[in-house]
Amino acid sequence: MAKVENLLATLRGEEPEPEAPPPMEGGGSVTSAEAVQEAVAPLEARIAELEQRIADAVPPAAFEEPPALEEAPAFGEEIPPAMGADPPQKPPPVPPAAPTELVLFLQTKMELLEKKLEISQQEALRSNLVLREREHAQHKAQREVEDLFRGIREAQRAQNFDRTLRDHYSSALLRVRELEQRLALAQLRMIPAEDVLAQITDDEGRAALAARIKEQLEELERKTAPPAAGAPEPPSFERVEDADGEAAADRAKAGFSRPVSAVAPDIDLPQTAVLLGRISDLENRLEEAQEARKREADARRHWEENILFALKSTRRQWQKAGGPEMLVEAALETMTDSLQARDALQSKMNALVAKISDEPPDSTETASLRAGLAECRSRMEALQDKLGKQMAIVQAWVQRSKGKGDD
């Protein structure tokens, strides 16, 4: 019982009473007491450690004084019988001690910590709500930015498609003009050589041929001339750049779902289809004209080869028949006749000059004499041209004869 009281006194903060030494009846009992003491020593050390930890954790005023216990008999003593003894009376309860400053400080500290914990929980809840709102706003802004960029890309795609369509339209117009020019040139070159040779023989044919060539040249100049000031021109290609991205995105969203005619309202699709059909028609006509031109060139080359072969055959036959000598003889005879006619004309002109000089200034015959003199002069010039041609033939034959002699 003394051990328990000492433990309770230690818990209350009081000093424990010293233990009385056990009675020593004999050597055997002392030895057994020492053995028990050695066995209980680790338990006492453990109990002391627990008491120290309890004393450090809880103040002694927190405990109420337990009721007093009876003193336990010493080791080896006989326990008296307690059948007829009266039970011990419990002492009155001890009133609770007043809280110390440490307890008050700890209670105040606990209350402050609880308030801070509550405030921290409220702040954490508020921060969580704000974070959710910010995250929602961020997702919304991200979706708006994605829609904006998607609209800008669609606007750029629509502008590229519009520009490509305009380029194709203008290139088709240029192709039509080029094919018209080539067709006009092909038609101008398709005048048959037989018609040219047939029309060159007389004055009316030459005039008709010249008029035909002039008409085709005028048509070619009219087709190749630049368009007039009032004529419709291909649509101009202007790139519109918007500084406001949202406006561009709205226009892209509104215009990307429209048809091609809404994207490019100034381009007439039926007219474009007609132009493409006209281009194909002109290409077919150009191919046909080129084929006809090729056939005509082949036929003309064959005709020229036949004419050249006929001329060569005629030349060989003419040379075999003595044609050059006969031509020179005829030229010499013609020159002789021309020289005689020239001498006669010279004598006549001298006579007319003498008559004109003998006539008085106011004579009426002077005019007729002068007219006859002018006629003689024109005949003399014609004879001189004829003599020059015949002389050229004779000189060519002489040069040829000299060349053969040198060989």
HUPE-V754409 format. One record per residue. N is the residue number from 1. RES is the residue in three letters. SS is DSSP state (H for helix, E for strand, L for the rest). NEAR is the number of other ideal C-beta (glycine too) atoms within 10 Angstrom. D_LAST is the distance of its C-alpha to the last C-alpha in Angstrom with 1 decimal. Layout:
BEGIN
n res ss near d_last
N RES SS NEAR D_LAST
N RES SS NEAR D_LAST
END
This chain:
BEGIN
n res ss near d_last
1 MET L 11 173.8
2 ALA H 15 173.5
3 LYS H 13 169.8
4 VAL H 12 169.1
5 GLU H 17 171.0
6 ASN H 17 169.1
7 LEU H 15 165.8
8 LEU H 17 166.9
9 ALA H 15 168.1
10 THR H 18 164.8
11 LEU H 17 163.1
12 ARG H 14 165.5
13 GLY L 11 164.7
14 GLU L 13 168.1
15 GLU L 8 168.8
16 PRO L 13 169.9
17 GLU L 10 173.3
18 PRO L 8 173.5
19 GLU L 9 174.1
20 ALA L 9 177.4
21 PRO L 8 177.1
22 PRO L 15 178.0
23 PRO L 12 181.3
24 MET L 10 181.2
25 GLU L 10 183.6
26 GLY L 9 182.3
27 GLY H 8 179.5
28 GLY H 8 177.9
29 SER H 14 177.6
30 VAL H 13 176.1
31 THR H 10 173.5
32 SER H 13 172.6
33 ALA H 17 172.5
34 GLU H 10 170.0
35 ALA H 10 167.9
36 VAL H 12 167.9
37 GLN H 12 167.1
38 GLU H 9 164.1
39 ALA H 9 162.9
40 VAL H 12 163.4
41 ALA H 10 161.8
42 PRO H 9 158.2
43 LEU H 9 159.4
44 GLU H 11 161.2
45 ALA H 10 158.1
46 ARG H 10 156.1
47 ILE H 14 158.8
48 ALA H 12 158.8
49 GLU H 10 155.0
50 LEU H 11 155.3
51 GLU H 14 158.1
52 GLN H 11 156.0
53 ARG H 10 153.1
54 ILE H 13 155.4
55 ALA H 13 157.0
56 ASP H 8 153.7
57 ALA H 8 152.5
58 VAL L 11 155.6
59 PRO L 15 158.3
60 PRO H 15 161.8
61 ALA H 15 163.1
62 ALA H 12 161.1
63 PHE L 15 163.4
64 GLU L 12 166.9
65 GLU L 13 169.6
66 PRO L 13 170.3
67 PRO L 11 173.8
68 ALA L 12 175.6
69 LEU L 12 175.6
70 GLU L 8 178.3
71 GLU L 11 178.1
72 ALA L 13 176.8
73 PRO L 11 179.1
74 ALA L 12 178.1
75 PHE L 12 176.6
76 GLY L 13 179.3
77 GLU L 11 181.9
78 GLU L 6 183.4
79 ILE L 7 182.5
80 PRO L 8 185.7
81 PRO L 7 186.2
82 ALA L 9 185.5
83 MET L 5 187.0
84 GLY L 5 189.8
85 ALA L 8 188.2
86 ASP L 6 187.3
87 PRO L 6 183.6
88 PRO L 10 182.5
89 GLN L 7 182.1
90 LYS L 8 178.8
91 PRO L 10 178.6
92 PRO L 6 177.7
93 PRO L 9 174.1
94 VAL L 11 172.7
95 PRO L 7 171.3
96 PRO L 9 167.5
97 ALA L 13 166.7
98 ALA L 8 165.0
99 PRO L 14 161.2
100 THR L 12 160.1
101 GLU H 7 157.4
102 LEU H 10 154.9
103 VAL H 14 155.5
104 LEU H 11 155.1
105 PHE H 11 152.0
106 LEU H 13 150.5
107 GLN H 11 151.5
108 THR H 10 149.9
109 LYS H 10 146.8
110 MET H 10 146.6
111 GLU H 10 147.0
112 LEU H 10 144.2
113 LEU H 10 141.9
114 GLU H 10 142.6
115 LYS H 10 141.8
116 LYS H 10 138.6
117 LEU H 10 137.7
118 GLU H 10 138.3
119 ILE H 10 136.3
120 SER H 10 133.5
121 GLN H 10 133.4
122 GLN H 10 133.3
123 GLU H 10 130.5
124 ALA H 10 128.6
125 LEU H 10 129.0
126 ARG H 10 127.9
127 SER H 10 124.9
128 ASN H 10 124.0
129 LEU H 10 124.1
130 VAL H 10 122.0
131 LEU H 10 119.5
132 ARG H 10 119.3
133 GLU H 10 118.8
134 ARG H 10 116.1
135 GLU H 10 114.3
136 HIS H 10 114.5
137 ALA H 10 113.1
138 GLN H 10 110.3
139 HIS H 10 109.3
140 LYS H 10 109.4
141 ALA H 10 107.2
142 GLN H 10 104.8
143 ARG H 10 104.5
144 GLU H 12 103.9
145 VAL H 11 101.2
146 GLU H 10 99.5
147 ASP H 13 99.7
148 LEU H 16 98.2
149 PHE H 12 95.3
150 ARG H 13 94.8
151 GLY H 21 94.7
152 ILE H 16 92.2
153 ARG H 13 89.9
154 GLU H 18 90.2
155 ALA H 23 89.4
156 GLN H 12 86.3
157 ARG H 12 85.2
158 ALA H 18 85.7
159 GLN H 17 83.8
160 ASN H 10 80.9
161 PHE H 14 80.9
162 ASP H 17 81.0
163 ARG H 14 78.1
164 THR H 10 76.0
165 LEU H 17 76.8
166 ARG H 18 75.8
167 ASP H 12 72.5
168 HIS H 13 71.7
169 TYR H 22 72.6
170 SER H 15 70.4
171 SER H 11 67.5
172 ALA H 16 67.9
173 LEU H 15 67.7
174 LEU H 11 64.5
175 ARG H 16 63.0
176 VAL H 15 63.9
177 ARG H 13 62.2
178 GLU H 13 59.1
179 LEU H 18 58.9
180 GLU H 16 59.4
181 GLN H 13 56.6
182 ARG H 16 54.2
183 LEU H 18 55.4
184 ALA H 18 54.8
185 LEU H 16 51.3
186 ALA H 16 50.7
187 GLN H 15 52.1
188 LEU H 15 49.9
189 ARG H 12 46.8
190 MET L 12 47.9
191 ILE L 15 46.9
192 PRO L 11 44.9
193 ALA H 13 41.3
194 GLU H 12 42.2
195 ASP H 13 45.0
196 VAL H 14 42.8
197 LEU H 11 40.2
198 ALA H 12 43.1
199 GLN H 18 44.8
200 ILE H 11 41.9
201 THR L 9 41.5
202 ASP L 10 44.7
203 ASP H 9 46.7
204 GLU H 9 49.7
205 GLY H 15 47.7
206 ARG H 13 46.0
207 ALA H 11 49.5
208 ALA H 13 51.0
209 LEU H 16 48.2
210 ALA H 11 48.6
211 ALA H 10 52.4
212 ARG H 15 52.1
213 ILE H 13 49.9
214 LYS H 10 52.3
215 GLU H 11 55.3
216 GLN H 17 53.9
217 LEU H 12 53.0
218 GLU H 10 56.6
219 GLU H 13 58.1
220 LEU H 17 56.0
221 GLU H 10 57.2
222 ARG H 9 60.7
223 LYS H 13 60.7
224 THR H 13 59.1
225 ALA L 8 61.4
226 PRO L 6 64.2
227 PRO L 10 67.6
228 ALA L 6 69.9
229 ALA L 6 72.9
230 GLY L 5 75.3
231 ALA L 7 73.4
232 PRO L 6 74.9
233 GLU L 9 73.4
234 PRO L 16 73.6
235 PRO L 14 76.8
236 SER L 8 76.8
237 PHE L 11 77.5
238 GLU L 8 80.4
239 ARG L 7 82.1
240 VAL L 8 85.9
241 GLU L 7 87.7
242 ASP L 14 91.5
243 ALA L 6 93.6
244 ASP L 9 96.6
245 GLY H 14 96.1
246 GLU H 13 98.9
247 ALA H 12 97.5
248 ALA H 20 94.1
249 ALA H 21 95.8
250 ASP H 15 97.8
251 ARG H 17 94.8
252 ALA H 22 92.9
253 LYS H 14 95.9
254 ALA H 12 96.0
255 GLY H 15 92.3
256 PHE H 15 91.1
257 SER L 10 93.0
258 ARG L 11 91.5
259 PRO L 8 88.5
260 VAL H 12 85.0
261 SER H 11 85.5
262 ALA H 10 88.4
263 VAL H 15 86.5
264 ALA L 18 83.6
265 PRO L 10 85.2
266 ASP L 10 82.3
267 ILE L 17 79.9
268 ASP L 13 80.1
269 LEU H 13 79.7
270 PRO H 7 79.1
271 GLN H 10 76.4
272 THR H 15 74.9
273 ALA H 10 74.9
274 VAL H 11 73.3
275 LEU H 16 70.6
276 LEU H 15 69.9
277 GLY H 10 69.7
278 ARG H 15 67.3
279 ILE H 16 65.2
280 SER H 11 64.9
281 ASP H 11 64.2
282 LEU H 18 61.4
283 GLU H 14 59.9
284 ASN H 10 60.0
285 ARG H 15 58.4
286 LEU H 16 55.8
287 GLU H 10 54.9
288 GLU H 12 54.8
289 ALA H 18 52.6
290 GLN H 12 50.2
291 GLU H 10 50.1
292 ALA H 12 49.6
293 ARG H 14 46.8
294 LYS H 10 45.2
295 ARG H 10 45.5
296 GLU H 16 44.2
297 ALA H 12 41.1
298 ASP H 10 40.5
299 ALA H 13 40.9
300 ARG H 13 38.7
301 ARG H 10 35.9
302 HIS H 10 36.3
303 TRP H 13 36.2
304 GLU H 11 33.1
305 GLU H 10 31.4
306 ASN H 10 32.5
307 ILE H 10 31.3
308 LEU H 10 27.9
309 PHE H 10 27.7
310 ALA H 10 28.9
311 LEU H 10 26.3
312 LYS H 10 23.5
313 SER H 10 25.0
314 THR H 11 25.4
315 ARG H 11 21.9
316 ARG H 11 20.7
317 GLN H 10 23.3
318 TRP H 13 22.5
319 GLN H 11 18.8
320 LYS H 8 20.0
321 ALA L 10 22.6
322 GLY L 10 20.2
323 GLY H 14 21.4
324 PRO H 15 18.8
325 GLU H 12 19.4
326 MET H 11 23.0
327 LEU H 16 23.1
328 VAL H 18 21.5
329 GLU H 13 24.0
330 ALA H 12 26.8
331 ALA H 19 25.8
332 LEU H 14 25.9
333 GLU H 11 29.2
334 THR H 15 30.6
335 MET H 17 29.6
336 THR H 11 31.4
337 ASP H 13 34.5
338 SER H 20 34.4
339 LEU H 12 34.3
340 GLN H 10 37.2
341 ALA H 16 39.1
342 ARG H 16 38.5
343 ASP H 10 39.9
344 ALA H 12 42.9
345 LEU H 16 43.5
346 GLN H 12 43.3
347 SER H 11 45.9
348 LYS H 16 48.1
349 MET H 17 48.0
350 ASN H 11 48.9
351 ALA H 14 51.8
352 LEU H 19 53.0
353 VAL H 14 52.9
354 ALA H 11 54.9
355 LYS H 15 57.4
356 ILE H 16 57.8
357 SER H 8 58.5
358 ASP H 9 61.0
359 GLU L 14 62.9
360 PRO L 7 65.9
361 PRO L 5 66.0
362 ASP L 6 68.3
363 SER L 13 66.6
364 THR L 7 66.0
365 GLU H 11 62.8
366 THR H 14 60.9
367 ALA H 10 60.2
368 SER H 11 58.8
369 LEU H 19 56.7
370 ARG H 14 55.3
371 ALA H 11 54.5
372 GLY H 16 52.6
373 LEU H 16 50.7
374 ALA H 11 49.8
375 GLU H 14 48.6
376 CYS H 20 46.4
377 ARG H 11 44.9
378 SER H 9 44.1
379 ARG H 16 42.4
380 MET H 15 40.4
381 GLU H 10 39.1
382 ALA H 11 38.2
383 LEU H 16 36.3
384 GLN H 11 34.5
385 ASP H 10 33.4
386 LYS H 16 32.2
387 LEU H 17 30.3
388 GLY H 10 28.6
389 LYS H 13 27.4
390 GLN H 21 26.1
391 MET H 13 24.4
392 ALA H 11 22.7
393 ILE H 17 21.4
394 VAL H 16 20.1
395 GLN H 10 18.5
396 ALA H 14 16.7
397 TRP H 17 15.4
398 VAL H 11 14.4
399 GLN H 10 12.5
400 ARG H 12 10.7
401 SER H 13 10.0
402 LYS H 10 8.7
403 GLY H 9 6.3
404 LYS H 8 5.1
405 GLY H 7 5.4
406 ASP H 6 3.8
407 ASP L 5 0.0
END
